[in-house]
Amino acid sequence: MKKLIQKINKNAIIRNLILAVCLFIIFVFTLSFLLNVFTRHNEYIKVPIFEGLSFNKASALATSKSLVLEINDSVHVKGIAGGTILDQYPKSDREVKAGRRIFLTVNSYNKTMVKVPYITGYSLRQAKNNLEIAGLGIAELIYKEDLATNNILEQQYNGTVITKGSDHMVELGAEITLIVGKSQSDSICIIPDVLGLTLSEAKSRLWEVGLNVGGTEFDSDVDLGFLNTAKVFTQHPIAGIKKRLGGVISLELTLDTDKVNSGIKSATRELNEIIKREKEQQEQLDSLNQ
């Protein structure tokens, strides 16, 4: 061993080569150690749920988790407080490293105000169309006995009657209560099929025939930022049966296409069974009357 060391010391080229290799190995180990320290190798943080929080609360939570928030988009969703986080990327429970930016969609503070169109005296179809053009909806259809069915007798906003020339301003997306006429001989409608439609599309179709939208439930897969794109996969009662004007239809919505398709098939089977039972009952009545 001594002879080998003496031999290496006498040969400058071999000595310098071995020294260079040693220095390179030390450099690689040092660099690897520093990278692990600064990048926190194999240390991950689970992204918390920011959706539904105010931006101030989310900022405090992000700081405690060594994450950075960045507002990527701003939209306005009616009924949700300004500054509320509607969507986030990456999603919650994803594992990221400290310092990762979380991109947010936040509900806007700015509210657009629009004038309520005067629609008293219009047909329900015309009134609905005029409200939708103005960016408004229907809170409730309240039917009262009248000579003409589906004629608008009065319109209200939060209990205030809207009169001609009132120039009443409301927030975009607000809903107007309509008092609608109904004759004694014309008080039934057929429930339309709203499966596969968005909430706004479903409401429009139900209002058009004189029905109200009751409870609306969103599936667990629907984040706040995607309420407007979720589609109806269950309606109760189902389409195709009779309902009194002003009746209520409950809806369930999802982003899952398979659930929507399954809901459509289930409703079709249920309607076919109802039609079959009604046909059998009618045949029994006919046989009794013979």
C-alpha positions as CSV (number, residue, x, y, z in Angstrom):
1,M,0.0,0.0,0.0
2,K,2.9,2.4,0.9
3,K,4.6,1.5,-2.4
4,L,1.4,2.4,-4.3
5,I,1.1,5.7,-2.5
6,Q,4.7,6.5,-3.1
7,K,4.3,5.6,-6.8
8,I,1.2,7.9,-7.1
9,N,3.0,10.8,-5.3
10,K,6.0,10.5,-7.7
11,N,3.6,10.6,-10.8
12,A,2.1,14.1,-11.0
13,I,-0.4,13.2,-13.7
14,I,-1.9,10.2,-11.7
15,R,-1.9,12.3,-8.5
16,N,-3.7,15.2,-10.1
17,L,-6.2,12.8,-11.8
18,I,-7.0,11.1,-8.5
19,L,-7.3,14.5,-6.7
20,A,-9.7,15.7,-9.4
21,V,-11.9,12.6,-9.1
22,C,-12.0,13.0,-5.3
23,L,-13.0,16.7,-5.6
24,F,-15.7,15.8,-8.2
25,I,-17.2,13.2,-5.8
26,I,-17.2,15.7,-3.0
27,F,-18.8,18.3,-5.2
28,V,-21.5,15.9,-6.3
29,F,-22.4,14.9,-2.7
30,T,-22.3,18.5,-1.6
31,L,-24.6,19.6,-4.4
32,S,-27.0,16.7,-3.8
33,F,-27.2,17.7,-0.1
34,L,-27.8,21.3,-0.8
35,L,-30.6,20.5,-3.3
36,N,-32.3,18.3,-0.8
37,V,-32.2,21.1,1.8
38,F,-33.4,23.8,-0.5
39,T,-36.0,21.8,-2.4
40,R,-37.1,19.8,0.6
41,H,-36.7,16.5,-1.3
42,N,-39.6,14.1,-0.6
43,E,-41.3,16.7,1.6
44,Y,-44.9,17.3,0.3
45,I,-47.8,19.4,1.6
46,K,-51.5,18.4,1.0
47,V,-53.3,21.3,-0.6
48,P,-56.2,22.3,1.7
49,I,-59.7,23.1,0.6
50,F,-59.8,26.8,-0.3
51,E,-63.1,26.7,-2.1
52,G,-65.9,28.4,-0.1
53,L,-63.5,30.5,2.0
54,S,-63.1,34.2,1.8
55,F,-59.8,35.3,0.3
56,N,-58.6,36.7,3.7
57,K,-59.2,33.3,5.4
58,A,-57.7,31.4,2.5
59,S,-54.6,33.7,2.6
60,A,-54.0,32.9,6.3
61,L,-54.4,29.2,5.7
62,A,-52.1,29.3,2.7
63,T,-49.4,31.1,4.8
64,S,-49.6,28.4,7.5
65,K,-49.1,25.7,4.8
66,S,-46.2,27.6,3.1
67,L,-48.3,28.0,-0.1
68,V,-48.8,31.0,-2.3
69,L,-52.2,32.1,-3.6
70,E,-52.8,33.8,-6.9
71,I,-56.1,35.0,-8.3
72,N,-56.3,33.7,-11.8
73,D,-59.9,34.6,-12.7
74,S,-62.9,36.5,-11.3
75,V,-66.6,35.8,-12.1
76,H,-69.9,36.8,-10.4
77,V,-72.2,34.2,-9.1
78,K,-75.4,35.5,-7.6
79,G,-76.1,34.6,-4.0
80,I,-72.4,34.1,-3.1
81,A,-70.5,36.8,-1.2
82,G,-67.9,38.8,-3.0
83,G,-64.3,37.5,-2.5
84,T,-65.5,33.9,-2.0
85,I,-63.2,31.4,-3.6
86,L,-65.1,29.4,-6.3
87,D,-62.4,27.2,-7.7
88,Q,-58.8,26.3,-7.1
89,Y,-56.0,24.6,-9.0
90,P,-54.4,22.3,-7.9
91,K,-57.4,20.8,-6.2
92,S,-57.5,19.9,-2.5
93,D,-55.6,16.9,-1.2
94,R,-53.1,17.1,-4.1
95,E,-49.5,16.8,-2.8
96,V,-47.3,19.8,-3.7
97,K,-44.0,21.2,-2.4
98,A,-43.8,24.3,-0.2
99,G,-43.9,27.6,-2.1
100,R,-46.3,26.1,-4.8
101,R,-48.7,28.7,-6.3
102,I,-52.4,27.9,-6.0
103,F,-54.5,29.5,-8.7
104,L,-57.9,30.7,-7.7
105,T,-61.2,31.8,-9.2
106,V,-62.9,34.3,-7.0
107,N,-66.4,35.6,-6.9
108,S,-66.4,39.3,-7.9
109,Y,-67.3,42.1,-5.6
110,N,-68.7,44.2,-8.4
111,K,-72.5,43.9,-9.0
112,T,-74.1,44.8,-12.3
113,M,-77.4,46.5,-11.9
114,V,-80.2,46.2,-14.5
115,K,-83.7,47.8,-14.9
116,V,-86.7,45.5,-14.3
117,P,-88.7,45.4,-17.5
118,Y,-92.4,46.1,-17.1
119,I,-94.2,42.8,-18.1
120,T,-97.6,43.1,-16.4
121,G,-100.3,42.3,-19.0
122,Y,-97.9,40.1,-21.0
123,S,-98.3,36.4,-21.5
124,L,-96.2,34.2,-19.3
125,R,-94.0,33.1,-22.3
126,Q,-93.4,36.8,-23.3
127,A,-92.7,37.8,-19.7
128,K,-90.2,35.1,-19.2
129,N,-88.4,35.9,-22.4
130,N,-88.2,39.6,-21.5
131,L,-86.9,38.9,-18.0
132,E,-84.2,36.5,-19.4
133,I,-83.1,39.1,-22.0
134,A,-82.6,41.6,-19.1
135,G,-80.6,39.0,-17.2
136,L,-83.3,38.3,-14.6
137,G,-85.2,35.2,-13.5
138,I,-88.4,34.2,-11.9
139,A,-88.6,33.8,-8.1
140,E,-92.0,32.2,-8.0
141,L,-95.2,31.9,-10.1
142,I,-98.2,32.6,-8.0
143,Y,-101.5,31.7,-9.7
144,K,-104.8,33.5,-9.1
145,E,-108.2,32.9,-10.6
146,D,-108.7,35.0,-13.7
147,L,-110.4,34.8,-17.1
148,A,-107.1,34.3,-19.0
149,T,-104.6,31.6,-18.1
150,N,-100.9,32.5,-18.0
151,N,-101.6,36.3,-18.2
152,I,-99.3,38.3,-15.9
153,L,-101.5,40.2,-13.4
154,E,-98.7,41.7,-11.3
155,Q,-94.9,41.6,-10.8
156,Q,-93.0,42.1,-7.5
157,Y,-89.5,42.3,-6.3
158,N,-88.9,41.5,-2.6
159,G,-92.6,42.4,-1.9
160,T,-92.5,45.7,-3.8
161,V,-94.9,45.9,-6.7
162,I,-93.2,47.0,-10.0
163,T,-95.4,49.5,-11.7
164,K,-95.1,51.0,-15.2
165,G,-92.4,53.7,-15.4
166,S,-91.0,52.8,-12.0
167,D,-87.4,52.3,-13.3
168,H,-86.7,49.8,-10.6
169,M,-83.0,48.7,-10.6
170,V,-81.9,45.2,-9.3
171,E,-78.8,43.1,-9.3
172,L,-78.1,41.1,-12.5
173,G,-79.5,37.6,-12.0
174,A,-82.2,38.8,-9.5
175,E,-85.5,37.0,-9.5
176,I,-89.0,38.6,-9.9
177,T,-92.2,37.2,-8.4
178,L,-95.0,37.0,-10.9
179,I,-98.7,36.9,-10.1
180,V,-100.3,34.9,-13.0
181,G,-103.9,34.4,-14.0
182,K,-105.5,30.9,-14.2
183,S,-109.0,30.0,-15.4
184,Q,-110.9,27.2,-13.7
185,S,-111.0,25.1,-16.9
186,D,-107.3,25.4,-17.7
187,S,-105.2,24.7,-14.6
188,I,-103.2,21.6,-15.6
189,C,-99.9,21.3,-17.6
190,I,-97.6,18.5,-18.6
191,I,-94.2,18.4,-16.9
192,P,-91.5,18.9,-19.4
193,D,-88.3,16.9,-19.6
194,V,-85.4,18.9,-18.2
195,L,-82.8,16.0,-17.7
196,G,-79.5,16.9,-19.2
197,L,-80.1,20.6,-19.0
198,T,-78.2,23.2,-16.9
199,L,-80.1,24.8,-14.0
200,S,-80.8,28.0,-16.0
201,E,-82.1,26.0,-19.0
202,A,-84.2,23.8,-16.7
203,K,-85.7,26.8,-14.9
204,S,-86.5,28.5,-18.2
205,R,-88.3,25.4,-19.6
206,L,-90.3,24.9,-16.4
207,W,-91.3,28.5,-16.1
208,E,-92.5,28.5,-19.7
209,V,-95.2,25.9,-18.9
210,G,-96.2,27.5,-15.6
211,L,-94.2,25.4,-13.1
212,N,-91.9,26.5,-10.2
213,V,-88.4,25.2,-9.4
214,G,-88.4,23.8,-5.9
215,G,-85.3,22.4,-4.1
216,T,-82.1,22.2,-6.1
217,E,-79.4,19.9,-4.9
218,F,-75.9,19.7,-6.4
219,D,-73.9,16.5,-6.4
220,S,-70.7,16.4,-4.3
221,D,-68.6,16.6,-7.5
222,V,-69.9,20.1,-8.2
223,D,-67.5,22.9,-7.0
224,L,-68.8,26.4,-6.5
225,G,-67.2,27.6,-9.7
226,F,-69.1,25.1,-11.8
227,L,-72.7,25.5,-10.6
228,N,-73.6,27.0,-13.9
229,T,-72.3,24.0,-15.9
230,A,-73.8,21.2,-13.8
231,K,-76.7,19.3,-15.5
232,V,-79.9,17.8,-14.2
233,F,-79.8,14.1,-13.6
234,T,-82.9,13.8,-11.5
235,Q,-86.2,15.6,-11.6
236,H,-89.2,15.0,-9.3
237,P,-91.9,14.5,-10.4
238,I,-90.6,13.0,-13.7
239,A,-91.5,14.4,-17.2
240,G,-94.6,13.4,-19.0
241,I,-97.1,13.5,-16.1
242,K,-99.7,16.1,-15.3
243,K,-99.2,18.8,-12.7
244,R,-101.2,21.8,-11.5
245,L,-100.0,25.2,-12.7
246,G,-97.7,26.7,-10.1
247,G,-96.6,23.3,-9.0
248,V,-93.1,22.6,-7.8
249,I,-90.4,20.5,-9.5
250,S,-87.3,19.4,-7.5
251,L,-83.9,19.0,-9.3
252,E,-80.6,17.3,-8.7
253,L,-77.5,18.3,-10.7
254,T,-74.1,16.8,-11.4
255,L,-71.0,17.2,-13.6
256,D,-71.0,13.4,-14.1
257,T,-72.1,12.5,-17.6
258,D,-72.7,8.9,-16.7
259,K,-75.1,9.9,-13.9
260,V,-77.0,12.2,-16.3
261,N,-77.4,9.3,-18.8
262,S,-78.4,6.9,-16.1
263,G,-81.0,9.4,-14.8
264,I,-82.5,9.8,-18.3
265,K,-82.8,6.0,-18.7
266,S,-84.3,5.6,-15.2
267,A,-86.9,8.4,-15.8
268,T,-87.8,6.8,-19.2
269,R,-88.4,3.4,-17.5
270,E,-90.5,5.0,-14.7
271,L,-92.7,6.9,-17.2
272,N,-93.2,3.8,-19.3
273,E,-94.4,1.9,-16.1
274,I,-96.8,4.8,-15.3
275,I,-98.2,4.7,-18.8
276,K,-98.6,1.0,-18.6
277,R,-100.4,1.1,-15.3
278,E,-102.7,3.9,-16.5
279,K,-103.5,1.9,-19.6
280,E,-104.3,-1.2,-17.6
281,Q,-106.5,0.8,-15.2
282,Q,-108.4,2.3,-18.2
283,E,-108.9,-1.1,-19.7
284,Q,-110.4,-2.4,-16.4
285,L,-112.7,0.6,-16.3
286,D,-113.8,0.1,-19.9
287,S,-114.5,-3.6,-19.2
288,L,-116.6,-2.7,-16.1
289,N,-118.6,-0.2,-18.1
290,Q,-119.4,-2.7,-20.9
